[in-house]
């Protein structure tokens, strides 16, 4: 029988007293362990993490209470198996800020890499030119709306209009 494990580390460390006793208890129930070094709390997971929604909120609260000292928390995990079986290894990361968080896995990155490897140089050129065109059109709309009576604004409008024309010609030539 094979056993699967999840281990994780949390960065940065936290000043003692930043988290409440209730938060520390809940983190413990979620699978986080705690070591104290030089009045700093270091969190880690030796085997498994429970519901992400519980512990993400705790770390967000800590960020808010840190008065700008802590800007982000990163939980970086490894998933592994006691037997060398395909599909049983990988990892994930959770990036936490005061008001949002993002999660990603090694399998998510692998999917992204596979998709990118199938893109042709033509796809990349189209994507780049379309981005330039969109930016130029947005800029032109801003200049047209805000600077229509200003000589400098008119000059900027003409400059952006020219960028739009060049981008459109490039896009059209690629589509032929």
C-alpha positions as CSV (number, residue, x, y, z in Angstrom):
1,X,0.0,0.0,0.0
2,X,1.2,3.5,-0.9
3,X,0.9,6.5,1.4
4,X,0.5,10.0,0.1
5,X,1.8,13.1,1.9
6,X,1.7,16.8,1.8
7,X,4.3,19.0,3.4
8,X,4.4,22.8,3.3
9,X,6.3,25.8,4.6
10,X,4.9,29.2,5.3
11,X,6.8,32.4,4.6
12,X,7.5,34.9,6.2
13,X,7.7,34.2,9.9
14,X,5.3,36.2,12.2
15,X,6.1,38.2,15.3
16,X,4.9,36.6,18.5
17,X,1.6,38.0,19.6
18,X,0.4,38.9,16.0
19,X,-2.0,35.9,15.9
20,X,-4.6,35.2,18.5
21,X,-4.7,32.0,20.6
22,X,-7.9,31.1,18.7
23,X,-6.2,31.6,15.3
24,X,-3.2,29.5,16.5
25,X,-5.5,26.7,17.6
26,X,-7.4,26.7,14.3
27,X,-4.2,26.7,12.3
28,X,-3.2,23.6,14.4
29,X,-6.5,21.9,13.6
30,X,-5.8,22.7,9.9
31,X,-2.5,20.8,10.1
32,X,-0.1,23.6,10.7
33,X,2.7,23.1,13.2
34,X,4.5,26.0,14.9
35,X,8.1,26.6,16.0
36,X,9.2,29.7,17.8
37,X,12.7,31.1,17.0
38,X,13.9,34.5,18.3
39,X,10.3,35.6,19.1
40,X,9.2,34.7,15.5
41,X,6.5,32.1,14.7
42,X,7.4,29.7,11.9
43,X,4.6,27.7,10.5
44,X,4.9,24.5,8.5
45,X,2.9,21.4,7.6
46,X,4.4,17.9,8.0
47,X,1.5,15.9,6.7
48,X,-1.6,17.3,5.1
49,X,-3.5,20.6,5.2
50,X,-7.2,21.0,5.9
51,X,-9.7,23.4,4.4
52,X,-7.9,26.3,2.7
53,X,-10.7,28.7,3.4
54,X,-10.1,28.5,7.1
55,X,-6.3,29.2,7.1
56,X,-6.2,31.7,4.3
57,X,-8.4,34.1,6.3
58,X,-6.2,33.7,9.3
59,X,-3.1,34.7,7.4
60,X,-5.0,37.6,5.7
61,X,-6.0,38.9,9.2
62,X,-2.3,38.7,10.3
63,X,-1.3,40.7,7.3
64,X,-3.8,43.4,8.1
65,X,-2.8,43.5,11.8
66,X,0.9,43.7,10.9
67,X,0.5,47.4,9.9
68,X,2.4,47.0,6.7
69,X,5.2,44.9,8.1
70,X,3.9,41.8,6.3
71,X,2.7,42.3,2.7
72,X,2.2,38.7,1.6
73,X,2.2,35.2,2.9
74,X,3.3,32.3,0.7
75,X,2.4,28.6,1.5
76,X,4.5,26.4,-0.6
77,X,3.8,22.7,-0.6
78,X,5.1,19.4,-1.9
79,X,3.0,16.4,-2.5
80,X,4.7,13.0,-2.6
81,X,4.1,9.3,-2.2
82,X,5.8,6.5,-0.4
83,X,6.0,4.6,-3.7
84,X,7.4,5.9,-6.9
85,X,4.0,5.9,-8.8
86,X,3.2,8.2,-11.7
87,X,0.8,11.0,-10.9
88,X,1.5,10.8,-7.2
89,X,4.0,13.7,-7.0
90,X,3.7,17.4,-7.4
91,X,3.1,20.5,-5.4
92,X,1.2,23.7,-5.0
93,X,1.5,27.2,-3.8
94,X,-0.9,29.7,-2.2
95,X,-0.1,33.4,-2.5
96,X,-2.0,35.5,0.0
97,X,-2.3,39.3,0.3
98,X,-4.5,41.3,2.6
99,X,-7.6,41.1,0.4
100,X,-7.0,38.3,-2.2
101,X,-5.3,35.0,-2.6
102,X,-4.2,32.8,-5.5
103,X,-3.5,29.1,-5.7
104,X,-1.7,27.1,-8.3
105,X,-0.3,23.6,-8.7
106,X,2.5,22.0,-10.6
107,X,-0.2,20.3,-12.7
108,X,-1.7,23.7,-13.5
109,X,1.6,24.9,-14.6
110,X,2.1,21.8,-16.7
111,X,-1.2,22.4,-18.4
112,X,-0.2,26.0,-19.2
113,X,3.2,24.9,-20.5
114,X,1.6,22.3,-22.8
115,X,-0.8,24.9,-24.2
116,X,2.1,27.3,-24.7
117,X,4.1,24.7,-26.5
118,X,1.3,24.2,-29.0
119,X,1.2,27.9,-29.9
120,X,2.8,28.7,-33.2
121,X,5.0,31.7,-33.9
122,X,2.0,33.0,-36.0
123,X,-0.2,32.8,-32.9
124,X,2.3,34.8,-30.8
125,X,2.6,37.5,-33.5
126,X,-1.2,37.8,-33.8
127,X,-1.4,38.0,-30.0
128,X,1.3,40.7,-29.8
129,X,-0.1,42.8,-32.6
130,X,-3.6,42.6,-31.2
131,X,-2.3,43.7,-27.8
132,X,-0.5,46.7,-29.3
133,X,-3.6,47.6,-31.3
134,X,-5.9,47.4,-28.2
135,X,-3.5,49.6,-26.2
136,X,-3.1,52.1,-29.0
137,X,-6.9,52.3,-29.4
138,X,-7.4,52.7,-25.7
139,X,-4.8,55.5,-25.5
140,X,-6.3,57.2,-28.5
141,X,-9.7,57.2,-27.0
142,X,-8.3,58.7,-23.7
143,X,-6.5,61.4,-25.6
144,X,-9.5,62.1,-27.9
145,X,-11.9,62.4,-24.9
146,X,-9.6,64.5,-22.6
147,X,-7.4,66.6,-24.8
148,X,-9.5,67.4,-27.9
149,X,-9.0,71.2,-27.6
150,X,-5.3,71.0,-26.5
151,X,-2.6,71.3,-29.2
152,X,-0.4,68.8,-27.4
153,X,-3.4,66.4,-27.0
154,X,-4.1,66.7,-30.7
155,X,-0.5,65.8,-31.5
156,X,-0.7,62.8,-29.2
157,X,-4.0,61.7,-30.9
158,X,-2.3,61.8,-34.3
159,X,0.7,59.8,-33.0
160,X,-1.6,57.1,-31.6
161,X,-3.8,57.1,-34.7
162,X,-0.6,56.3,-36.7
163,X,0.2,53.4,-34.3
164,X,-3.3,52.1,-34.8
165,X,-2.9,52.2,-38.6
166,X,0.5,50.5,-38.5
167,X,-0.8,47.8,-36.2
168,X,-3.9,47.2,-38.3
169,X,-1.7,46.8,-41.5
170,X,0.5,44.3,-39.7
171,X,-2.5,42.4,-38.5
172,X,-4.0,42.4,-42.0
173,X,-0.8,41.2,-43.6
174,X,-0.6,38.3,-41.2
175,X,-4.2,37.3,-41.9
176,X,-3.6,37.0,-45.7
